[in-house]
Amino acid sequence: MSFDNDFDEELEPLKSKTPTSKTPSAGKKLTLYFMSTIGPGEKKEKLTVNDANQVSDIKETLGNLYGLDPDEFHLSSGGVTMDESNQLKDYNVNDGDDILLIPASTAGRLI
């Protein structure tokens, strides 16, 4: 059996849910569990992320994954609300940790 058919159909490129890195990052890869407390029921997703990524980039990816606007939630680890301009490694997260997605209206920030 042989397949010699030519296809003239152009395929659209796949869209990645992973944020594109603006500069090569030198961080380490961590497998984390992101748990959404927004909406009915609890949803948990396992993602492998680079700890050098900015929190804002991770929020964008999670927003796409959960169908949420990144401005409507914050990420929290160990009771600390993460600042979007910081890198994930600034929060001392370890492989296998849980990170919460919490509604922006209930998130508190320490100054």
C-alpha positions in Angstrom: 0.0 0.0 0.0 1.3 3.4 -0.9 0.1 6.9 -0.3 1.1 9.2 -3.1 -1.6 11.8 -2.7 -0.6 15.4 -2.6 -2.4 17.7 -0.3 -2.9 21.3 -1.2 -4.6 22.1 2.0 -2.8 24.5 4.3 -3.0 23.8 8.0 -3.3 26.5 10.6 -0.4 26.5 13.1 -1.2 25.1 16.5 -1.7 27.6 19.3 0.3 26.9 22.5 -1.1 27.4 26.0 2.4 27.8 27.2 3.6 31.4 27.5 6.3 32.4 25.1 9.5 33.3 26.8 10.7 36.8 26.0 14.2 36.0 26.9 15.9 32.6 27.5 15.2 31.6 31.0 17.7 29.9 33.2 15.3 28.6 35.8 14.4 25.1 36.7 11.3 23.1 35.6 8.8 22.4 38.4 5.6 20.3 38.2 2.9 22.2 40.1 -0.8 21.6 40.8 -2.9 24.7 40.1 -6.3 24.6 41.9 -9.1 26.9 41.0 -11.5 28.0 43.8 -13.4 30.1 41.3 -16.9 29.0 40.2 -18.7 25.8 41.2 -16.6 22.9 42.1 -12.9 22.6 42.6 -10.7 22.2 39.5 -7.1 21.0 39.6 -4.6 21.0 36.8 -1.0 19.7 36.8 1.4 21.8 34.8 5.2 21.8 34.4 6.5 25.4 34.5 9.8 27.1 34.6 10.4 28.9 37.9 12.0 31.8 36.1 8.7 32.6 34.4 6.9 35.7 35.6 3.7 35.2 37.5 1.8 37.3 34.9 2.8 34.8 32.2 1.7 31.9 34.2 -1.6 33.6 35.0 -2.2 34.2 31.2 -1.7 30.4 30.6 -4.0 29.5 33.4 -6.6 32.0 32.2 -6.6 30.2 28.8 -6.7 26.8 30.5 -9.6 27.6 32.9 -11.4 30.1 30.6 -10.8 33.0 33.0 -9.7 36.6 32.6 -6.2 36.8 34.2 -7.3 40.2 35.8 -10.0 38.4 37.7 -7.8 36.1 39.8 -4.5 36.0 41.7 -2.2 33.1 42.4 -1.5 32.2 46.0 1.1 29.8 47.6 1.5 29.2 51.3 -1.0 32.0 52.1 1.0 34.6 50.1 -0.6 36.4 47.1 1.9 36.4 44.3 2.8 39.7 42.6 2.5 39.6 38.8 5.8 41.3 38.2 7.8 38.7 40.2 9.2 35.4 39.0 7.7 32.2 40.3 11.1 31.4 42.0 10.6 34.4 44.3 8.0 32.5 46.2 10.0 29.4 47.2 7.7 26.9 45.5 8.8 23.3 45.2 8.1 20.5 42.9 4.6 19.1 43.6 3.3 22.1 45.5 -0.3 23.3 45.2 -0.9 26.9 43.9 -4.4 28.4 44.4 -6.3 30.6 41.9 -8.3 32.9 44.1 -10.8 35.6 43.0 -9.2 39.1 42.8 -12.0 40.4 44.9 -10.9 38.3 47.9 -7.1 38.4 47.5 -5.1 40.4 50.0 -1.6 41.7 49.4 1.1 42.3 51.9 3.1 45.5 51.3 
